[in-house]
């Protein structure tokens, strides 16, 4: 996951690209190469444009959508349609940055953060459960983290709504340290492998 500040339609925005791919034996059994992009406002965190390019086994899909924040609409390039959306709608990448902006002084274990996302050319209410603080072991040392359990949609990838967990550092950086998916077939785990250009020093226990 990489984020840069760029210009989009004469506005300064953040352009974040999140990439996920299988390696080793998993690549041979079921190849996955997913790319998610979001251009979102540096002040509000709301997206102006999303790109989703998915290749999972024999399944392929390319999605591109443009948000009109004045009219509260989304134009789908793939479907060539315009739909009305809630004013605070997010995409899946800007959603992660939204979680980072939560007021952690006020949030309590068990709280549910309710959002709305545009995903797969559809509007999805998306709830995220805050599970509290946990220590996570990493290659750099033990890090105190906030844990979130997004409520995912059972179906092609997930068996139940509780099959995803995200850990973000409990410091001023609030960066992702670990993500875990329990899939219909097997599981997937992502762990922090490298970090640089952080505004604040990382804190270890």
QUINOR-V45608 format. One record per residue. N is the residue number from 1. PSI is psi as a letter, one per 20 degrees, with the letter a starting at -180 (none if undefined). Layout:
N|PSI, N|PSI
This chain:
1|p, 2|q, 3|p, 4|q, 5|p, 6|r, 7|p, 8|o, 9|l, 10|j, 11|q, 12|p, 13|r, 14|p, 15|o, 16|p, 17|p, 18|p, 19|p, 20|p, 21|q, 22|q, 23|r, 24|c, 25|h, 26|h, 27|h, 28|h, 29|g, 30|n, 31|p, 32|p, 33|n, 34|p, 35|p, 36|p, 37|q, 38|p, 39|o, 40|q, 41|p, 42|i, 43|g, 44|h, 45|j, 46|p, 47|q, 48|h, 49|q, 50|q, 51|p, 52|o, 53|o, 54|p, 55|o, 56|o, 57|c, 58|i, 59|p, 60|q, 61|p, 62|p, 63|p, 64|p, 65|q, 66|p, 67|p, 68|o, 69|i, 70|g, 71|i, 72|l, 73|r, 74|p, 75|p, 76|o, 77|h, 78|g, 79|i, 80|l, 81|q, 82|p, 83|q, 84|p, 85|r, 86|q, 87|h, 88|k, 89|q, 90|r, 91|a, 92|h, 93|g, 94|h, 95|g, 96|g, 97|h, 98|g, 99|h, 100|h, 101|j, 102|q, 103|n, 104|i, 105|h, 106|h, 107|q, 108|q, 109|p, 110|i, 111|q, 112|p, 113|p, 114|p, 115|r, 116|p, 117|q, 118|o, 119|p, 120|k, 121|k, 122|r, 123|p, 124|p, 125|p, 126|o, 127|q, 128|p, 129|p, 130|p, 131|j, 132|a, 133|q, 134|q, 135|p, 136|p, 137|p, 138|r, 139|i, 140|i, 141|a, 142|p, 143|p, 144|p, 145|q, 146|p, 147|p, 148|p, 149|n, 150|q, 151|o, 152|r, 153|o, 154|q, 155|c, 156|h, 157|g, 158|q, 159|h, 160|r, 161|i, 162|k, 163|k, 164|p, 165|q, 166|p, 167|p, 168|q, 169|p, 170|m, 171|a, 172|i, 173|g, 174|l, 175|q, 176|p, 177|h, 178|q, 179|p, 180|p, 181|p, 182|o, 183|r, 184|g, 185|o, 186|b, 187|r, 188|p, 189|p, 190|p, 191|q, 192|p, 193|h, 194|q, 195|q, 196|r, 197|k, 198|q, 199|h, 200|q, 201|q, 202|q, 203|p, 204|q, 205|none
